[in-house]
Amino acid sequence: MNKILILDFGSQVTQLIGRRLRELNVYCEIYPYDKVPALDESVKGVILSGSPCSVRDANAPQVDLGLFKGKLPLLGICYGAQYIAHRCGGRVEGSVAREYGRAMLYVVRPDSPLMQGVSPHSQVWMSHGDTISALPEGAEVIASTPDVANAAYQIAGEQTYAVQFHPEVFHTAEGSRILSNFALGICGLAGDWTPDSFIETTVAALRAQIGSDQVILGLSGGVDSTVAGVLLNKAIGHQLTCIFVNNGLLRKNEFEDVLESYRDMGLNVVGADASKEFLSELAGVTDPETKRKIIGRLFVETFDKYAKQIENARWLAQGTIYPDVIESAGIPGIASKIKSHHNVGGLPEKMNLRIVEPLRMLFKDEVRRVGRALGIKEELVGRHPFPGPSLAVRILGDITEEKLRILRDADDIFIRGLRKYDCTGMGFPSASDPRVMAENLYDAIWQAGVVLLPVKSVGVMGDERTYECPVALRAVVSTDAMTADWFRFPYDFLADISNEIINKVRGVNRVVYDISSKPPATIEWE
């Protein structure tokens, strides 16, 4: 498959380059700068990302430009632009007028292939301390800002381009146009990488990879594992067995409802109810990290017990997606590993199963697009992310059956309320597909839930004084969960939900709304 190769020098927004290209239906792959894959005929262009480093540093990340410069279309972004200039005889210096944030770009060469159709003046996003003070021989300026003369340049006689700003971020008004000019125009890609084409090629690849072997998949009820399950089922049918573990910490009626949905889709799914074992071992545990470790260990033990009952199983399927792969790889000394993902590396080696990850090269929004193309119901495709430890990280303190009842009932009212509230015409884009407008609040939100707080507060119900628990509502908008902002609810919705929770959920007398963004807070409280 034809593609663009993105070399990551540690920028926090490298993933966005890939996302923007995928939105153009252009297939691309991201690799650390020091792990350049073989450049076969499928690679039609190369992009060098930004970086927190300076090209002037002694230990600055470096790549051999001779591998592709002058041979393939090349685009340097921020650090990438400075690196090309620095290595090709130009000069990069510490800037007196550093640029961070919005800047106005003035196109100097509208006839440049990179600037075709770009407005003469448009907003871009800068994030750099160094500046290119002198271009390499044969290079010419194609765009400038008031403070940075060499904001974009090209090298004559070859398809080498560079921009000092970040076309991949939302704040660069015509960034998609610039990336489209590079990918579709300069690299000559067709923009034909669609969900349907992905399904067709992946199904064929899975059949060739798996053969007649049996495959086991752990379903969670989430989008990734659901789409992976349906895709595998399309490829190998009865050779797939899915296991859905009930850890006793799921939402109200979730185990039964999700299990029924999976069976309705024709999946061969086993329901593993281990709720008593989980709650027994969690009794009295208050430390959040200890909770996570107990839940993780018991999940593996439960999954392994049921997996052993499946004869001739040779493969373990996982819903790993591309951000998991990128973040788990990291770039030592430059980009810290954000977190270790349970999907990458998989269940214990003692299971002696090979790993198959059909969604490994997809971003979350692409997984949803593939799910829709597979005919999966919208209520599953557009489902909010849910933490692996489930409600255990939304009960602060120890976990009891009574606390689970309170949280489940309050959460059920909140989520049902989000789905019922008609927000047509309010201008909220859908969180799962920003190209369409949301019809209800649930679809406008990336993730929502209720947190049970480990305190009690005084209240009055009727003529009686109460001393009961407060709950916190949490709802955020995001694109990838790495950053998130709290959702601006209509006041009437918050008033109605607060009244309904307090009136119907025994044990709650106060409702608060968390208006913290990430960072500095996190989406979950534990």
C-alpha positions in Angstrom: 0.0 0.0 0.0 1.4 3.4 -1.0 2.1 5.6 2.1 3.9 8.6 3.6 6.5 7.9 6.2 6.6 10.2 9.3 9.8 10.3 11.3 9.1 11.3 14.9 11.8 13.5 16.6 9.8 13.7 19.8 7.1 16.3 19.2 4.0 16.0 21.4 1.9 16.6 18.2 3.5 14.1 15.9 0.4 12.0 16.0 -1.6 14.9 14.7 0.4 14.8 11.5 -0.7 11.2 11.0 -4.3 12.0 11.9 -4.5 14.9 9.4 -3.1 12.8 6.6 -5.6 10.0 7.4 -8.4 12.5 7.3 -7.3 13.1 3.7 -7.6 9.3 3.1 -3.8 9.1 2.9 -2.2 6.1 4.5 0.9 6.9 6.7 3.1 5.3 9.3 5.0 6.9 12.2 8.4 5.7 13.2 11.0 7.0 15.7 13.7 9.0 13.9 16.3 6.4 14.8 14.3 3.4 13.5 13.8 4.3 9.8 12.3 1.3 8.0 13.3 0.1 4.6 12.3 2.7 2.0 10.6 0.4 -0.6 8.6 1.6 -3.5 5.4 1.9 -1.4 6.9 5.0 0.4 5.9 8.0 -1.7 7.1 10.8 0.6 8.7 11.5 4.0 7.8 14.0 6.7 10.2 15.1 9.5 8.3 16.1 12.7 8.9 18.7 15.3 10.9 18.2 18.5 11.6 19.7 21.9 15.3 19.7 21.0 17.5 22.2 19.3 19.5 21.2 16.2 22.4 23.2 17.8 22.6 20.8 20.7 25.5 18.3 20.8 23.1 15.4 21.4 20.3 16.6 19.0 18.4 13.7 17.3 19.8 13.1 13.8 18.8 11.1 10.7 20.7 10.4 7.5 19.0 12.8 5.0 20.8 11.0 2.2 18.3 8.2 2.5 15.5 10.2 1.0 16.4 13.9 0.3 16.4 14.5 -3.4 15.1 11.0 -4.0 11.6 11.3 -2.5 9.3 14.3 -1.7 10.4 15.6 1.7 8.6 17.9 4.1 10.2 19.3 7.3 8.0 20.6 10.1 9.4 22.9 12.7 12.5 21.0 14.0 12.4 19.1 10.7 12.6 22.4 8.8 15.5 23.6 11.0 17.3 20.2 10.6 17.2 20.3 6.8 18.6 23.8 6.8 21.2 23.0 9.4 22.5 19.8 7.6 22.4 21.4 4.2 24.6 24.4 4.8 22.0 26.9 6.2 22.2 28.5 9.6 20.0 28.0 12.7 20.4 30.4 15.6 18.7 31.0 18.9 16.0 33.5 18.2 15.6 36.9 19.9 12.0 37.0 18.7 10.8 33.5 19.7 7.4 32.5 18.4 5.0 30.5 20.5 1.3 30.5 19.5 -0.6 32.2 16.7 1.2 34.1 13.9 0.1 35.5 10.6 1.6 33.8 7.5 2.2 35.7 4.3 2.6 33.6 1.2 5.6 34.9 -0.8 5.5 32.3 -3.6 1.8 31.4 -4.3 3.0 29.3 -7.3 4.9 27.0 -5.0 3.4 23.5 -5.1 3.2 23.5 -1.3 1.3 26.8 -1.2 -1.2 26.1 -4.0 -4.6 27.5 -3.0 -3.4 28.8 0.4 -4.7 32.3 1.2 -2.2 35.2 0.9 -2.6 35.8 4.6 -3.7 33.2 7.1 -3.2 32.2 10.8 -0.6 29.5 11.7 0.7 28.0 14.9 4.3 28.5 15.9 6.2 26.7 18.7 10.0 27.2 18.4 12.8 29.0 20.2 15.4 28.7 17.4 15.0 30.3 14.0 16.5 29.7 10.5 18.6 32.8 9.9 20.1 31.7 6.6 18.7 29.2 4.1 20.9 26.5 2.4 22.2 27.2 -1.1 19.5 26.7 -3.7 16.6 27.3 -1.2 14.1 30.0 -1.6 11.5 31.5 0.8 7.9 30.6 0.0 6.2 32.1 3.1 7.0 34.5 6.0 5.6 35.9 9.2 6.3 39.4 10.5 8.9 38.0 12.9 10.3 35.0 10.9 11.4 35.7 7.4 12.1 32.0 6.5 8.8 30.6 7.8 8.6 28.2 4.8 11.0 27.4 2.0 11.7 25.0 -0.8 14.9 23.7 -2.4 15.2 24.2 -6.1 15.7 21.2 -8.3 14.2 18.7 -5.8 10.9 18.1 -4.0 12.2 19.3 -0.6 9.9 21.6 1.4 10.0 22.9 4.9 7.7 24.9 7.2 8.7 26.5 10.5 5.1 26.4 11.8 2.8 23.4 12.6 0.3 22.7 9.8 -1.0 19.7 11.7 -2.6 21.6 14.6 -6.1 23.0 14.6 -4.9 26.6 15.0 -3.2 26.6 11.7 -6.2 27.7 9.6 -5.1 26.2 6.3 -2.8 23.4 7.6 -5.0 20.7 6.0 -4.6 22.4 2.6 -0.8 22.5 3.0 -0.7 18.8 4.0 -3.0 18.0 1.1 -0.8 19.8 -1.3 2.2 17.7 -0.1 0.5 14.3 0.1 -1.9 14.5 -2.9 -0.1 17.0 -5.1 3.6 16.6 -4.6 3.7 12.9 -3.5 0.9 12.0 -6.0 -1.1 9.8 -3.6 -4.6 9.1 -4.6 -6.4 9.6 -1.3 -8.1 6.3 -1.6 -7.4 4.8 1.8 -11.0 4.4 3.1 -12.7 2.3 5.8 -14.0 0.0 3.0 -10.5 -0.5 1.5 -9.1 -1.1 5.0 -11.7 -3.8 5.7 -11.1 -5.5 2.4 -7.3 -5.7 2.7 -7.4 -6.5 6.4 -9.8 -9.4 6.1 -7.7 -10.9 3.3 -4.5 -10.4 5.5 -6.2 -12.0 8.6 -7.2 -15.1 6.6 -3.7 -15.5 5.3 -2.1 -14.9 8.7 -4.4 -17.1 10.8 -5.2 -19.9 8.4 -7.4 -22.6 10.1 -6.2 -21.8 13.6 -8.5 -20.8 16.5 -8.4 -17.3 17.9 -9.3 -15.9 21.3 -10.3 -12.3 21.9 -11.1 -10.5 25.1 -14.0 -8.2 24.7 -14.5 -5.2 27.0 -17.6 -3.6 25.6 -15.5 -0.7 24.3 -15.2 0.5 20.8 -11.8 -1.0 20.0 -12.4 -4.6 21.1 -15.9 -4.6 19.6 -14.6 -3.5 16.1 -11.7 -5.9 16.3 -14.2 -8.7 17.1 -16.5 -7.9 14.3 -13.6 -7.6 11.8 -12.1 -10.9 12.9 -15.6 -12.5 12.7 -15.9 -11.3 9.1 -12.6 -12.8 8.3 -12.6 -16.2 10.1 -16.1 -16.7 11.5 -16.4 -19.7 13.8 -12.7 -19.8 14.4 -13.0 -16.9 16.8 -14.1 -17.2 20.4 -14.6 -14.0 22.4 -14.5 -13.8 26.2 -16.3 -11.0 28.1 -15.3 -10.9 31.7 -17.6 -9.5 34.4 -15.4 -8.0 37.1 -18.3 -6.9 39.2 -17.4 -3.3 38.6 -19.3 -2.6 35.4 -22.1 -0.1 34.9 -25.8 -0.9 35.6 -26.9 -3.9 33.7 -23.8 -3.6 31.5 -22.8 -7.2 31.6 -26.1 -8.5 30.4 -26.8 -5.8 27.9 -23.4 -5.9 26.2 -23.4 -9.7 26.1 -26.8 -9.6 24.4 -25.5 -7.0 21.8 -22.5 -9.2 21.0 -24.6 -12.3 20.4 -27.1 -10.3 18.3 -24.1 -9.4 16.0 -23.3 -13.1 15.6 -20.2 -13.2 17.7 -19.3 -16.4 19.5 -19.0 -14.9 22.9 -18.5 -16.5 26.4 -19.6 -14.6 29.4 -17.2 -15.1 32.3 -18.9 -13.9 35.5 -16.1 -13.5 38.1 -17.7 -10.6 40.0 -17.7 -12.4 43.4 -13.9 -13.1 43.1 -13.1 -9.5 42.2 -15.2 -7.9 44.9 -13.9 -10.3 47.5 -10.2 -9.4 46.8 -10.9 -5.7 46.6 -12.7 -5.6 50.0 -11.1 -3.0 52.2 -8.5 -1.8 49.6 -8.3 2.0 49.3 -5.1 2.7 47.4 -5.9 3.2 43.7 -2.8 1.6 42.4 -3.3 -1.5 44.5 -6.9 -1.6 43.2 -5.6 -1.5 39.6 -3.0 -4.3 40.3 -5.6 -6.6 41.8 -8.1 -6.0 39.0 -5.4 -6.6 36.4 -4.2 -9.8 38.0 -7.7 -11.2 38.4 -8.6 -10.3 34.9 -5.6 -12.3 33.5 -6.3 -15.2 35.8 -10.0 -15.3 34.8 -9.3 -14.9 31.1 -6.6 -17.6 31.2 -9.0 -20.0 32.9 -11.7 -19.6 30.2 -9.2 -19.5 27.4 -7.8 -22.9 28.4 -11.2 -24.4 27.7 -10.9 -23.5 24.0 -9.2 -26.3 22.0 -6.5 -25.6 19.4 -6.3 -21.9 20.2 -3.1 -20.5 18.6 -3.8 -16.7 18.5 -4.7 -14.1 21.0 -6.4 -11.1 19.4 -6.2 -7.6 20.9 -7.8 -4.3 20.2 -4.5 -2.4 20.2 -4.8 0.9 18.2 -2.1 3.1 16.8 -1.7 5.6 19.7 -1.1 2.6 22.0 1.8 1.5 19.7 3.3 5.0 19.3 3.1 5.9 23.0 4.5 2.6 24.2 7.4 2.8 21.8 8.5 6.3 23.0 11.8 7.9 22.1 14.4 7.4 24.9 15.8 10.7 26.1 13.4 12.8 24.1 9.7 11.7 24.2 8.9 10.1 27.5 6.7 7.0 27.4 3.3 8.3 28.5 2.0 5.1 29.9 2.4 1.3 29.4 -0.6 0.0 27.6 -2.0 -3.4 28.6 -2.7 -4.2 25.0 1.0 -3.9 23.9 2.8 -6.9 25.1 -0.5 -8.7 25.9 -1.4 -11.3 28.4 1.2 -13.5 30.0 3.7 -15.4 27.9 2.7 -18.7 29.6 -0.5 -18.7 27.4 1.9 -19.5 24.6 -0.3 -17.7 22.0 0.7 -15.5 19.1 -0.6 -12.0 19.0 -2.9 -10.6 16.2 -3.9 -6.9 16.3 -6.1 -6.0 13.3 -6.5 -2.4 14.4 -2.9 -1.8 15.2 -2.5 1.0 12.6 -5.7 2.9 13.2 -6.4 6.0 15.3 -9.6 6.0 17.4 -11.7 8.0 15.0 -10.7 5.6 12.2 -11.7 2.6 14.4 -15.2 4.2 14.6 -15.3 4.8 10.9 -14.4 1.2 10.2 -17.0 0.1 12.8 -19.7 2.0 11.0 -18.6 0.5 7.6 -18.9 -2.9 9.2 -22.5 -2.1 10.2 -22.0 -2.1 14.0 -24.8 -0.2 15.8 -24.1 3.4 16.6 -24.7 2.9 20.3 -21.6 0.7 20.3 -19.5 2.6 17.8 -20.0 5.9 19.4 -19.6 4.6 23.0 -17.5 6.6 25.4 -14.2 5.3 26.6 -14.5 3.5 29.9 -11.5 2.8 32.2 -10.0 -0.7 32.4 -10.5 -0.9 36.2 -14.1 0.1 35.6 -16.0 1.7 38.5 -13.2 0.9 40.9 -11.5 4.2 39.9 -14.7 6.1 40.3 -15.2 5.1 43.9 -12.7 6.9 45.9 -11.8 4.8 48.9 -12.8 1.2 49.5 -15.3 -0.6 47.4 -18.5 -2.1 48.8 -21.8 -3.4 47.3 -23.6 -0.4 48.7 -21.2 2.1 47.1 -21.5 0.3 43.8 -25.3 0.5 44.0 -25.2 4.3 44.6 -22.7 4.9 41.9 -24.4 2.7 39.3 -27.8 4.3 40.0 -26.4 7.9 39.8 -24.3 7.0 36.7 -27.3 5.5 35.0 -29.4 8.6 35.4 -26.5 10.8 34.1 -25.8 8.7 31.0 -29.5 8.2 30.2 -30.0 12.0 30.6 -27.2 12.7 28.2 -28.7 10.4 25.6 -32.2 11.9 26.0 -31.3 15.6 25.8 -31.9 17.0 22.4 -29.1 19.4 21.4 -29.9 19.7 17.8 -29.1 23.2 16.6 -26.8 24.0 19.6 -23.7 23.7 17.5 -22.1 20.8 19.3 -20.0 18.6 17.0 -20.1 14.9 17.5 -17.2 13.6 19.6 -16.9 10.4 17.5 -17.2 12.1 14.1 -16.6 15.9 14.2 -17.8 16.2 10.6 -21.4 15.9 11.8 -23.3 17.7 14.5 -24.4 15.9 17.6 -28.2 15.3 18.1 -27.8 14.6 21.8 -25.4 15.5 24.6 -23.9 12.0 24.8 -22.7 12.2 21.2 -21.2 15.6 21.8 -19.0 14.4 24.7 -15.8 12.3 24.5 -16.2 10.7 28.0 -18.6 11.1 30.9 -19.3 9.4 34.2 -20.0 9.9 37.9 -17.5 9.8 40.7 -18.5 8.8 44.3 -16.7 10.9 46.8 -15.4 9.5 50.1 -17.0 12.2 52.3 -20.5 13.0 53.6 -22.3 16.3 53.7 -25.3 17.7 55.4 -28.6 18.1 53.5 -32.3 18.6 54.1 -35.0 16.4 52.6 -38.5 17.3 53.7 -38.3 18.1 57.3 -35.4 15.8 58.0 -31.7 16.5 58.2 -29.6 14.1 56.0 -25.9 13.2 56.2 -25.1 11.5 52.9 -22.6 11.3 50.0 -22.0 13.8 47.3 -21.3 12.6 43.8 -19.3 14.5 41.1 -20.3 14.6 37.4 -17.5 14.5 34.9 -17.8 15.2 31.2 -15.0 16.2 28.8 -14.4 16.9 25.2 -11.2 15.6 23.6 -9.8 14.1 20.4 -7.4 11.5 21.9 -7.6 11.8 25.7 -4.1 13.2 25.9 -5.6 16.6 26.6 -9.3 17.3 27.5 -11.5 20.2 28.4 -14.7 20.1 30.6 -18.0 20.2 28.7 -20.1 23.4 28.9 -23.5 22.0 29.8 -26.8 23.9 29.4 -27.8 24.9 33.0 -31.2 23.3 32.7 -29.6 19.9 32.0 -27.4 20.2 35.1 -30.4 21.3 37.2 -32.6 18.4 36.0 -29.9 15.7 36.5 -29.0 17.0 39.9 -32.6 16.9 41.0 -33.2 13.4 39.6 -30.1 11.9 41.2 -30.9 13.4 44.6 -34.5 12.4 44.5 -34.0 8.9 43.2 -30.7 7.6 44.5 -30.8 6.7 48.1 -27.6 7.8 49.8 -26.9 10.9 47.7 -27.8 14.5 48.8 -25.5 16.6 46.8 -24.3 16.8 43.2 -21.3 18.8 42.0 -19.8 19.2 38.5 -16.0 18.9 37.9 -14.8 21.8 35.7 -11.1 20.8 35.6 -9.3 20.5 32.3 -6.5 18.0 31.5 -3.9 19.1 32.3 -3.5 19.9 35.1 -6.2 17.4 36.2 -6.8 14.0 34.6 -10.1 12.7 33.1 -10.5 10.0 35.8 -10.1 10.9 39.5 -7.9 7.9 40.3 
